[in-house]
Amino acid sequence: MAERAALEELVRLQGERVRGLKQQKASAEQIEEEVAKLLKLKAQLGPDEGKQKFVLKTPKGTRDYSPRQMAVREKVFDVIISCFKRHGAEVIDTPVFELKETLTGKYGEDSKLIYDLKDQGGELLSLRYDLTVPFARYLAMNKLTNIKRYHIAKVYRRDNPAMTRGRYREFYQCDFDIAGQFDPMIPDAECLKIMCEILSSLHIGDFLVKVNDRRILDGMFAICGVPDSKFRTICSSVDKLDKVSWEEVKNEMVGEKGLAPEVADHIGDYVQQHGGVSLVEQLLQDPKLSQNKQALEGLGDLKLLFEYLTLFGIADKISFDLSLARGLDYYTGVIYEAVLLQTPVRPGEEPLGVGSVAAGGRYDGLVGMFDPKGRKVPCVGLSIGVERIFSIVEQRLEALEEKVRTTETQVLVASAQKRLLEERLKLVSELWDAGIKAELLYKKNPKLLNQLQYCEEAGIPLVAIIGEQELKDGVIKLRSVASREEVDVRREDLVEEIKRRTSEPLCIC
Amino acid sequence: MVVREKILDMVIGCFKRHGAKRIDTPAFELKETLTEKYGEDSGLIYDLKDQGGELLSLRYDLTVPFARYLAMNKVKKMKRYHVGKVWRRESPTIVQGRYREFCQCDFDIAGQFDPMIPDAECLKIMCEILSGLELGDFIIKVNDRRILDGMFAVCGVPESKFHAICSSIDKLDKTSWKDVRHEMVVKKGLAPEVADRIGDYVQCHGGVSLIEQMFQDPRLCQNKQAREGLGDLKLLFEYLTLFGIAEKISFDLSLARGLDYYTGVIYEAVLLQTPAQAEESSNVGSVAAGGRYDGLVGMFDPKGYKVPCVGLSIGVERIFSIVEQRMKTFGQKIRTTETQVFVATPQKNFLHERLKLIAELWDAGIKAELLYKNNPKLLTQLHYCEDMGIPLVVIIGEQEMKEGIIKLRLVASREEVAIKRENLVAEIQKRLSES
């Protein structure tokens, strides 16, 4: 025991030495040396007996949702889910982990960001990276040829988290997808209609949906002279145009990725263009692009898409943008991305996009990768980036100073005097049995003032006060917290009276 | 999924009715957070691979994350519910609803309060949920860790064997006393007289009268712990009577419960089966459980600051299986979508009209669908409605265009009525609110 105490003292002193060196900003080598000594001493102490000393935190890049954040989250999900349901989607769920082999080879360069589970003697597993690959696996596994489904769940990516910018390692995705062989562009148009409905209903400001097509991109690269082998990597450079300038992107393509400067310039002529259906027409007339079969297909589909979007009343929110490239490999046709617009600093300028809040596209080849016979099921879908939306909605509520209730309690059952716990328990039970949301304080003899204060803090609109005199008279005092008005209600009428008051639309209790 | 959603809505509705706030925690925790909280079950935790960062494990339940949340945020009082998935590397027996990934619905009250009021509310909640789900008759067994420990002490169980004997007793709901006694004596080395003394107690169950009886028991009343436990149970039964649920509660001395961290009252709800149901293995086991655990948060707090907690967990997976089984038996059809109106056409070349019309319905908040075909056959469209249970169809065609109307068709009765185009939304909304 004494030995251990002596060791612990040495550890303490060494720890202080290390701290001192760091404070004095001593050389890195010196600090390292002393830290190594410290670790050696600690190792001698062996495993910690008694209390564990560790850091109390959630894993890096993850967070708890407090009641307030949950309330915001529920509001946002309600809007999104009601829109998905309005469009007739069924809901599914899949496990949080998949067989490692299911996810292998589906995410290109991003594969290194997948969380693996430890090999504990069973199957090798990985946490899902998105909801699309599990969906494709689900379709193939159940031999489904068509389905319209939504799926809201968390996904996991070992990214560099930037929590202030809403970039986490564990985050929610809200996906809606239509699988099946249908007449062209109708489901694709419905996906865009859904994106617009959701973003409008959330009241997070003006937005724009950029649209492009993988085949137009590939066709464009071909006629500009990009070698086939460089398609994907040039694609990811072009994808950065929403965040960095054309000069920087060109530099990356020429300087880092070895693209010939003239080729880069040709690309530049195209990718800086965006517009409505007239741009589609224009490009259909473009002498070079119209020679490319792929590009023609893409342009034809976009033209049809715009017709449907016009009938859906949303064409003014859609912009055909040739710089939209989108990361993931599995897109095969139309691709789209919604960005929130910031009001411009100077009048006359175009609004700036501040990061995407939703995206998606067509991916006809993915399910075929899972089917043993390679049977294809064409798919088109969208994903709502809710984490960003949560922050925006939270900020908006704070700015408006709107109080967000974290409970839905309608009535607090209170007592005005001592020794009325029994009565409170009986009454609150009656209210619960009638489906009324009610609470009571877990105190035998709470003070009335504390009970009223509790209501004000929690936003509970009504108080049912039991008092000795009232008990004798067979009544309960029903008090409105907001107006402080009190009225005596007969015990047998109480449930009805509370229901009446809480069902009124503005809840003028 | 629809069955799951209905059940979860019902459970959450009850939690909300009792004023609980909701939280959520990450799917994985630092490995050290979960270490040494689950006793023998620790081997069932899923670890994440060491990929150079923090060592992580998937959460095994929602209680330990809750305790971590309380300590981390220095919360002293909270009434919260949490619905989420947990992961356990158990031997899955899917027939009995025992998976490796499954949903838990937890409700807990943390904080120092006057005794047994929150505990009583937890039992009230369990009763409300189980009654509301209409799963049939059920009973909630109640016991107390201190009574168990006191009982072991007075029977002569060596302290070192408490835990082992406890898990044997826990099997009494599935195995006979004979088998349990055998395990205790032969496998766990308990003296036979001691086992017999335990047997006298653990085969007892009853209402508040049993508590009175135990208070009078010459051996048990010598034990301070047991007296504390019995006193609290007596108070609990008073409150349960005021809550109108006492007849559903049984004080059962054989209830032991697996987890280490319980410190006071413990409870478990089981469905009572008819003999026919007893044949089906899917009806065994508890559907909800919980108890008081006053020491857990203190294990996380650097100063060891305690926050007493009591709570419950609803075993929704078991409930899902039971309800699904029941629906199959009764051949109940359940809709997987909520679509109210289908937009159809009898002729070709009406896609544009359908698209315009459906956008009008969506913009008015009406749940509507159309087939993704340029020129679908009317019969195909009507069959789709019947299959999906969609109640209304709006039909637009050449005739309707000329007359400026839309035909509204009720799928069930096949009645059709002509509505002026401009009145369509209002007419649909009226009919939907009536049904």
HADDOCK unambig.tbl for C-alpha pairs under 7 A between the chains (distance, minus, plus):
assign (segid A and resid 56 and name CA) (segid B and resid 72 and name CA) 5.86 0.50 0.50
assign (segid A and resid 57 and name CA) (segid B and resid 72 and name CA) 6.85 0.50 0.50
assign (segid A and resid 58 and name CA) (segid B and resid 29 and name CA) 6.11 0.50 0.50
assign (segid A and resid 58 and name CA) (segid B and resid 30 and name CA) 6.80 0.50 0.50
assign (segid A and resid 59 and name CA) (segid B and resid 29 and name CA) 5.96 0.50 0.50
assign (segid A and resid 59 and name CA) (segid B and resid 30 and name CA) 5.83 0.50 0.50
assign (segid A and resid 62 and name CA) (segid B and resid 26 and name CA) 6.21 0.50 0.50
assign (segid A and resid 63 and name CA) (segid B and resid 25 and name CA) 6.66 0.50 0.50
assign (segid A and resid 63 and name CA) (segid B and resid 26 and name CA) 6.29 0.50 0.50
assign (segid A and resid 64 and name CA) (segid B and resid 24 and name CA) 5.58 0.50 0.50
assign (segid A and resid 64 and name CA) (segid B and resid 25 and name CA) 4.35 0.50 0.50
assign (segid A and resid 64 and name CA) (segid B and resid 26 and name CA) 6.26 0.50 0.50
assign (segid A and resid 65 and name CA) (segid B and resid 23 and name CA) 5.45 0.50 0.50
assign (segid A and resid 65 and name CA) (segid B and resid 24 and name CA) 4.90 0.50 0.50
assign (segid A and resid 65 and name CA) (segid B and resid 25 and name CA) 6.31 0.50 0.50
assign (segid A and resid 66 and name CA) (segid B and resid 23 and name CA) 5.25 0.50 0.50
assign (segid A and resid 67 and name CA) (segid B and resid 21 and name CA) 5.65 0.50 0.50
assign (segid A and resid 67 and name CA) (segid B and resid 22 and name CA) 5.21 0.50 0.50
assign (segid A and resid 67 and name CA) (segid B and resid 23 and name CA) 5.22 0.50 0.50
assign (segid A and resid 70 and name CA) (segid B and resid 22 and name CA) 6.38 0.50 0.50
assign (segid A and resid 70 and name CA) (segid B and resid 23 and name CA) 6.18 0.50 0.50
assign (segid A and resid 85 and name CA) (segid B and resid 337 and name CA) 6.89 0.50 0.50
assign (segid A and resid 85 and name CA) (segid B and resid 338 and name CA) 6.35 0.50 0.50
assign (segid A and resid 85 and name CA) (segid B and resid 367 and name CA) 6.84 0.50 0.50
assign (segid A and resid 86 and name CA) (segid B and resid 339 and name CA) 6.53 0.50 0.50
assign (segid A and resid 86 and name CA) (segid B and resid 362 and name CA) 6.89 0.50 0.50
assign (segid A and resid 86 and name CA) (segid B and resid 366 and name CA) 6.45 0.50 0.50
assign (segid A and resid 86 and name CA) (segid B and resid 367 and name CA) 3.84 0.50 0.50
assign (segid A and resid 86 and name CA) (segid B and resid 368 and name CA) 6.07 0.50 0.50
assign (segid A and resid 87 and name CA) (segid B and resid 367 and name CA) 6.04 0.50 0.50
assign (segid A and resid 87 and name CA) (segid B and resid 368 and name CA) 5.85 0.50 0.50
assign (segid A and resid 87 and name CA) (segid B and resid 369 and name CA) 6.03 0.50 0.50
assign (segid A and resid 88 and name CA) (segid B and resid 337 and name CA) 5.69 0.50 0.50
assign (segid A and resid 88 and name CA) (segid B and resid 338 and name CA) 6.50 0.50 0.50
assign (segid A and resid 88 and name CA) (segid B and resid 339 and name CA) 5.28 0.50 0.50
assign (segid A and resid 88 and name CA) (segid B and resid 367 and name CA) 6.81 0.50 0.50
assign (segid A and resid 88 and name CA) (segid B and resid 368 and name CA) 6.59 0.50 0.50
assign (segid A and resid 88 and name CA) (segid B and resid 369 and name CA) 6.08 0.50 0.50
assign (segid A and resid 89 and name CA) (segid B and resid 337 and name CA) 6.23 0.50 0.50
assign (segid A and resid 90 and name CA) (segid B and resid 336 and name CA) 5.78 0.50 0.50
assign (segid A and resid 90 and name CA) (segid B and resid 337 and name CA) 5.48 0.50 0.50
assign (segid A and resid 91 and name CA) (segid B and resid 1 and name CA) 6.74 0.50 0.50
assign (segid A and resid 92 and name CA) (segid B and resid 1 and name CA) 6.37 0.50 0.50
assign (segid A and resid 116 and name CA) (segid B and resid 48 and name CA) 6.11 0.50 0.50
assign (segid A and resid 116 and name CA) (segid B and resid 49 and name CA) 5.55 0.50 0.50
assign (segid A and resid 117 and name CA) (segid B and resid 47 and name CA) 6.11 0.50 0.50
assign (segid A and resid 117 and name CA) (segid B and resid 48 and name CA) 4.02 0.50 0.50
assign (segid A and resid 117 and name CA) (segid B and resid 49 and name CA) 4.78 0.50 0.50
assign (segid A and resid 118 and name CA) (segid B and resid 47 and name CA) 5.53 0.50 0.50
assign (segid A and resid 118 and name CA) (segid B and resid 48 and name CA) 4.79 0.50 0.50
assign (segid A and resid 118 and name CA) (segid B and resid 49 and name CA) 3.84 0.50 0.50
assign (segid A and resid 182 and name CA) (segid B and resid 372 and name CA) 5.64 0.50 0.50
assign (segid A and resid 182 and name CA) (segid B and resid 373 and name CA) 6.21 0.50 0.50
assign (segid A and resid 183 and name CA) (segid B and resid 372 and name CA) 5.95 0.50 0.50
assign (segid A and resid 183 and name CA) (segid B and resid 373 and name CA) 5.10 0.50 0.50
assign (segid A and resid 183 and name CA) (segid B and resid 374 and name CA) 6.23 0.50 0.50
assign (segid A and resid 186 and name CA) (segid B and resid 372 and name CA) 5.90 0.50 0.50
assign (segid A and resid 187 and name CA) (segid B and resid 372 and name CA) 6.54 0.50 0.50
assign (segid A and resid 311 and name CA) (segid B and resid 352 and name CA) 6.88 0.50 0.50
assign (segid A and resid 311 and name CA) (segid B and resid 355 and name CA) 6.19 0.50 0.50
assign (segid A and resid 311 and name CA) (segid B and resid 356 and name CA) 5.18 0.50 0.50
assign (segid A and resid 312 and name CA) (segid B and resid 355 and name CA) 6.46 0.50 0.50
assign (segid A and resid 312 and name CA) (segid B and resid 356 and name CA) 5.88 0.50 0.50
assign (segid A and resid 312 and name CA) (segid B and resid 359 and name CA) 5.34 0.50 0.50
assign (segid A and resid 406 and name CA) (segid B and resid 21 and name CA) 5.72 0.50 0.50
assign (segid A and resid 407 and name CA) (segid B and resid 16 and name CA) 6.80 0.50 0.50
assign (segid A and resid 407 and name CA) (segid B and resid 19 and name CA) 5.65 0.50 0.50
assign (segid A and resid 407 and name CA) (segid B and resid 20 and name CA) 6.23 0.50 0.50
assign (segid A and resid 407 and name CA) (segid B and resid 21 and name CA) 5.47 0.50 0.50
assign (segid A and resid 408 and name CA) (segid B and resid 16 and name CA) 6.37 0.50 0.50
assign (segid A and resid 408 and name CA) (segid B and resid 19 and name CA) 6.50 0.50 0.50
assign (segid A and resid 409 and name CA) (segid B and resid 17 and name CA) 6.57 0.50 0.50
assign (segid A and resid 409 and name CA) (segid B and resid 19 and name CA) 5.26 0.50 0.50
assign (segid A and resid 422 and name CA) (segid B and resid 242 and name CA) 6.89 0.50 0.50
assign (segid A and resid 425 and name CA) (segid B and resid 242 and name CA) 6.23 0.50 0.50
assign (segid A and resid 425 and name CA) (segid B and resid 243 and name CA) 6.47 0.50 0.50
assign (segid A and resid 426 and name CA) (segid B and resid 242 and name CA) 5.30 0.50 0.50
assign (segid A and resid 426 and name CA) (segid B and resid 243 and name CA) 5.90 0.50 0.50
assign (segid A and resid 429 and name CA) (segid B and resid 243 and name CA) 5.41 0.50 0.50
assign (segid A and resid 432 and name CA) (segid B and resid 17 and name CA) 6.92 0.50 0.50
assign (segid A and resid 436 and name CA) (segid B and resid 17 and name CA) 6.53 0.50 0.50
assign (segid A and resid 437 and name CA) (segid B and resid 16 and name CA) 6.95 0.50 0.50
assign (segid A and resid 437 and name CA) (segid B and resid 17 and name CA) 3.94 0.50 0.50
assign (segid A and resid 437 and name CA) (segid B and resid 18 and name CA) 6.06 0.50 0.50
assign (segid A and resid 437 and name CA) (segid B and resid 19 and name CA) 6.82 0.50 0.50
assign (segid A and resid 438 and name CA) (segid B and resid 17 and name CA) 6.14 0.50 0.50
assign (segid A and resid 438 and name CA) (segid B and resid 18 and name CA) 5.83 0.50 0.50
assign (segid A and resid 438 and name CA) (segid B and resid 19 and name CA) 6.57 0.50 0.50
assign (segid A and resid 439 and name CA) (segid B and resid 18 and name CA) 5.93 0.50 0.50
assign (segid A and resid 439 and name CA) (segid B and resid 19 and name CA) 6.05 0.50 0.50
assign (segid A and resid 442 and name CA) (segid B and resid 113 and name CA) 5.72 0.50 0.50
assign (segid A and resid 442 and name CA) (segid B and resid 114 and name CA) 5.99 0.50 0.50
assign (segid A and resid 442 and name CA) (segid B and resid 117 and name CA) 5.90 0.50 0.50
assign (segid A and resid 442 and name CA) (segid B and resid 118 and name CA) 6.53 0.50 0.50
assign (segid A and resid 443 and name CA) (segid B and resid 113 and name CA) 6.36 0.50 0.50
assign (segid A and resid 443 and name CA) (segid B and resid 114 and name CA) 5.23 0.50 0.50
assign (segid A and resid 444 and name CA) (segid B and resid 114 and name CA) 6.46 0.50 0.50
